[in-house]
């Protein structure tokens, strides 16, 4: 059995502070274990490869808007194979660089193998057994596959295997109407595929504010078919090789059939703890299998820490990066830092983009009462830059306390939403969370950022806000 000062399982966010740990603790020996290619899910089959694909799709959508500005263009062809190979080449280069760093470091033993606990602080890695009284679990997650009759027999793609395609399917059916489904629906439809999304939730992008979800559904229905509140009940493989999904309307019970060349399953993520066997180390998991942690990100086994997707709190790379810093402070520097999730941002890189941070309206009302909440709102098209861009119907929604002194949340749908949100995120990490720097600061005119400041200027009660939504056709 080999003894180590630290074992890190996972080469994503788990590696963020390894060099800092080596600098802090001289003569330290670290084991790094990962059954997959090094770099973590984000690099190898998540956010990085998908964004390398989504940018060409965004270019296509932008070029399609050229006639709005008196410009006639023709997209002669889209080289799907080249787009996919460009993505894979860039990912391979990063993977090889990380692998080289892991294998050449004198302070690290790299195990490209599966790890499983056999006892507290003890892991079997391949044919070897390793031990450490400090362990970081950053084990990531995997695609969750729903138990739909005939799905396994028919065959399907996931967000992992879709990256291996060399030809664009003529038609694609996506099971799942959340972030992954929306982004890949955008990509494949821009590549020329006929896309249908089937989501079991009544709302498309159900984690977003209802009016954001509705506008996203309306806009994205312009280039793909979106079915909400439908449950896939069976998949049949046709003699032609195509696949037919039978889906049931969850309200009426009526069944529909959708046939496509390929099925992409995008119904969420699942933990990897079935491989790790944390129970053998006295590490508790929740009912779904995610590793349970306290507010310091320590598991039920002292000095074993879980962060990133492993703990199931927020399956976002930037949250894993943040949590890695919390673990570094607590495990290595012996601080007592609590993980703070009051302002976790996210974005959906669809077309249009969607971005959000902090509380939604209903959560704010539940916390502060209806009279304790103000809503700020502004349309992109009511700014000079938004008018120039023909950015119709898109908006910014901000949520403040009843006195307008504290930012509780923000929600954006429209061009550059993921960038615009960053005017607000830093303020939510100040002690006061005051909107005053935005309200009293200067915007470059005419820049798109004006839509943010104007949303803070025009504040109203939730009742008045919903009256506006009805007028805009975003609320029944």
N, C-alpha and C positions, 0 to 999 in steps of 0.2 A: 504493500500500500504506500502511495506517495502522499506526503504531507505538504500542504500549502498554507501560506498566510491568508490567501483570498482565492476563492473560486468564483468566477463570473460565468454564468450560463446565459449565452446569448451575446451576439456581437453587434447589436444595434445600440440603443441608448445605454446599455450596460457598459459600453467601452468609453463613454464620454469622459470620465474622470480617471481612467486607468493611469495615464501619464502623470496626472497630478498626484495620484496615490503613490506612484513610484517615487516621485520627487519628495513627497511628504514622509514616506516610510522607507528609509534607506535599507538596502539588503533584503527587500521584500521579494517573495516568490509567488507568482500569480498563475493559476490555471484558467485558461479561457476555453470554454466548450461551446460548440455550435454544430449541430447536425447538418445545417444548411450552409450555403455559400455565405462567407462573412459579409457583414454590413447591415444585417437586420432586414426585417420585412420592408421597411420604408424604401431602402435602396434597391433591394433585389427583386421585389414583386409588388410594391405598394405605391407610395406617393411619388417617388422619383420617376420610375418608368411610366406611370400613368400620365404624369405631367409632360413628359417628353412626347407623348402621343397627343395630348390634348392641345398643345400649342399649335400644331399644324391644323387641327380641327377648328380652332379659333380663327386662324387665318382664313380658312375657307369660308366660315360664316361671315367674317368681316368683308371679304371680297364680294360675297353675295349681296351685300347691302350697297354696293357701289352705285347702282342705278338711282338710289335715293338722292345722290349728290350730283347727278348728271354725268356719271362716268359709266361707260359701257365696257365691261370686261368679259372675257371668256376663259374659264378654267378648262384647259384642253384635256388634262388627265390628272389623276391622283395616283402616285406610285406607292401603293400600300406596302409592298414588299420593302421598298427603300425606307419608308417611314418606320417600319417595324425593326429593320436591321440597324438603322441609326440609333434607335432606342437601345437595342441589345448591345451594340458596340460600346456605347457610353457606359452602360451598366457594367459590362465585362471589365472595362478599364479600371473602374473604381473598385470592383471586387478584387482584381489582381493586386492593386495597390495596397488594399487592406490586408490581403492574405500575406503579401510580402512583409508588411510591418509586423504581423503577428508571428511569423515564422523566424524572423531575424532578431527579434528582441531578446536580449539575454535574461530579461526578468520575467518572461512569459513562456509557459508551455502551452502550445495550441493543440487542442483536441478537436478535429473536425468529425466528431462522432456524436451519437445519441447518448444522453446522460439520464440516469435514473437513480433515485435514492434507494439505498439498501438499508440505511440506518440514519439516525440523526448525524448531520454533518458529514455523511459518508455517501459517496456516489460511485456507481459503476459506470465507467466510460469505455465503451468497447470491451476489451478484455482486461482492462486495468481498473483498480479501485483507488480512488483519491479521497483525501480528507482535508477539511479545513473548518476552523471554528468561526469563520466569517464567510458568508456566501451571499452573492447577489443573484437573484433570479430575475432575469429579463428575457423570458422565454417566448414572448410574442403571442401570436394567435394564428388561427387557420380559418379558412372559409367554413361557414356553417351550412350544412346541406340539409334541406327539409325532407321529411320522410314522405315523399310524393310517390305514389304507385307508378312503377314503370320508369322512373327517372334514371336509376342506375343502369337498367338494361338499354335504354335509349342512348345514353351518353350525354355529357354536358361539359361546358367550360366553366371555370371559376376565374376569379381575378388573378390566380396564379397561372393557370394553363393558357389563358387568353393571350398572354404575352408571347407565347410560342407560335402563334399563327403566322403563316406566310402569305395567305390569301384571305381577302375580305369576303365573308359570307354574303350572299345576295340578300339574305333575310336573317334577322337575328331576333330571338325572343328573350327578353331579360326578365327573370323572376326576381322581383325586389324593386321597390320604388323609393329607395333611399339614396344615400350619397353615391355609392359605387354604381348603382343602376343608372342614376342620372348622368354621371360622368361618362360612363361607357356608352350610354345611349347617345350622348352628344358626339362622342368620337366616331362610333360606327356609322351613325347617320350621315356625318360629314364625309366619311369615306365612301359613301354611296350605298350602304346597306339599308334595307327597309326594316326599321326597328319598331318592335312593340314591347312596351313595358307592362308587366302585370304586377301590381302591388296589392297586398292584402289589407293595408290600412286605408281607411276612408280618404285620407289626404296623401297626395304626392309629397315627397320630402316631409314626412310626418313630424320630424324633430323641429321643424321651423315654425315660425308664427303662422297661423292659418292663412292670413292674407298673403304672406310671402309664398307659401305653398301653392295657393290658388293662382297667383300670377305666374309662378314658375311653370305650373301645369299648362296654363293658357299659352304662354310663349313657346314652351318646348313642344307642345302639341302641333306647332307649325312644321316641325320636321320629324316627328315620330308619333306613334299612337300610344297613348297612356291610358291604361285601365286601372282604376283604383277600386278598393273594396272587393277585390276578386281573389279567391283562393284557388291555387292550382291543386287539382285533385288527382289527375292522372296524366301520364305522358305515354304516347304511342309512337313507336318508330314505324314509319311508312315504308313500303317496298321501294319507294324512290330514294330512300335514305334520309328524307326530311323527317322532322319530328313534330308531332301534334300535341299541344297542351290543351287539356280539357280543364277549364276554370269555372268555378261557381261564384256567382254574385252573392256575397255574404248577406245582403239585405233581402233580395227576392228569391234566392235559391236557383235562379235561372242559370243554365250552363251555356258556355260558349266554347268554340274551338278555334285555336290559332295555330297555324302551321308555319314552320320556319326551317331554314337549313341548319341552324345551330341554336342551342339554348345556353345562355349565360346565367348561372346561378349567382345572385348577388343579394342573398337574404341574411347577411350579417356575418359576424365572426364568432368563433368558438375557442375555448382555451386549449392549451397543449398539455394540461396536467395529466391526461390519461397516459402520456408517455413518461412524464417525470415521476409519477407516484409519490407526491409530497407527503401522503399519509404515513409512509414508512419512516419519515423524519419528524413526525409529530407536527406537521405543518397543516393547518386547517384551510379548507376551501369552502366557498359558499355553495348554494344549491346548484349553481350552474357550472361549478368547477373552477371558477376564478380563485386565485390565491387571496385569502383574507389577510389584511394588514391593518395596523392601528394608524393613528393620525400621524405617526412618524415614519410610516411605511415599513415597519418591522412586522414580520410574521409571528405566529404563535410559538415558533422556535427562536429563542433569543439569538440575536446577531445574524439572523438570516433575513434578508430584505427582499421585497418584491416590488418591482415598478415597471412602468410601461404597460403594454397590453396584459402582462401577466396577472395584474391585480384587477383587471376588468373595469376600472373606474372610468377612464376615458381612453378610447382606442384611437389616440391621436399622437403622432410622432412628437409634436412640440410639448405635449404633456409628459411623455416619457423623458424627454430631455430635461424638463423642469424637475421631474421627480428624481432624476439621477443626481441633480445638485442637492436636493434635500437629503438623499441617502448618503452622499459624500460627506455632508456636514454632520449628519448624525452618527454614521458608522465610523468614519475616519477621524473627523475633528472632534467627535464626542460632544457635539452641540445638542440642543433639544429643539429642533425646528419642526414645526407642524406643516404638513402639506396644506396649501390654501388653494381652493378651487373656485373662489367667488367670481372670477372673471376668466373663464376658459374660452378662448376664441376658436372658431372653426370656419372653414369655407368650403363651398361646393363649387368646383371648377367646371361647372356646366356652362351652357350658353342660354340665358344670362347667368352670370356669377351670383352666388348667394354667400353672405357672410354674417356672422352673428357672434355676440359676446354677452356674457352675463345673463340676467333674468329675462324671461319672456313676460309678456303683459299679465297673463293669468297668475303666474307665480308671484309677481310683484303685488298684485291685488290681494292674493291670499296672504301675503306677508304683511303688507302695509294698509290694507283696506282700500276700497274703491276711491275714497276721498284722499287717500294718502299717496296717490300716484298721478303723475302728469305724463302725457304723451307728446313728444315732439315729432313733427312729420314734415317732409318736404319731397316734392317730385323732382327728379333729375331734369325734366323738361322745363321746369320753372327756374332754371339757371341758364346763363348765357352759353356756357360750354355744353350743357345738356341739350339745349336747342340746336347748337351747331352740330352735335352728334346725332340728332334725331333720336335721342334716348327716351322714347315714349313709354309712359306708364310706370317706369321704374321709380323706386322711392327709398328714402331713409326713414327709419322709425327709431326714435330714442325713447327710453323709459327713465323717468326721474322720480325722486320722492315728491311728496305733495308740496314741498316748499321750493322745488326746483334747485335744490342745493347739492344733490348727490346723484350721480349717474348710476342707475341700476342695471341697465342693459342697452344694447343697440342691435339693430337688424337692418340689413341692406340687401337689396336685390337690384342689380344693374351693372353697367360696365365698371370694371376695376373695384368691385365690392371688397375683395380681399385686401386690397391696398388701402382704400378709403377707411376701412375699419380701424386701421392703425393710428388714425388721429385720435381715436377714442380709447383704445386699449390702455395706453400708458397712464391716462388720467384715472382709470379704474384701479390702478395699482398705487395711487397716492393715498395718503391717510384720509383726506377729505372726500376724495372722488368727485371733486367739484368740476362742473362744466365751464367755469369762468375763463380758463385759458383759451378755450375755443370761442366762447361768446365775445370776449373782449380782445382777442387777438386779431391779426390781419390775415385775410386770405389773399393770395394772388388773384387778381381779376383779369380775365375770366378763366378761372381754373375749375376743374370738376369738384375740387375740395369744398367749394362754396355750398354744395348741397348738404354737407355735414353741419356747418355752422348755422345755416338757415333752418335746419331741422331743430336745432336747439333754440332758435329765436321764436319759432312758432309752436308754442306749447298749449295744450288744451286738456280738457278732462277726457277720460276714456269714453264717456257717452258721446261727446262731440266728435271724437276721433272716429268712432264707429258709424256715425252719421256720414262722415266723409267717405269711409270705405263703401258704404251702400251706394253712394253717388258714383263711385268709381267702378262699381260692379264687382267688388272683391269680397262682398259679404251678402248673404241672403237676407 
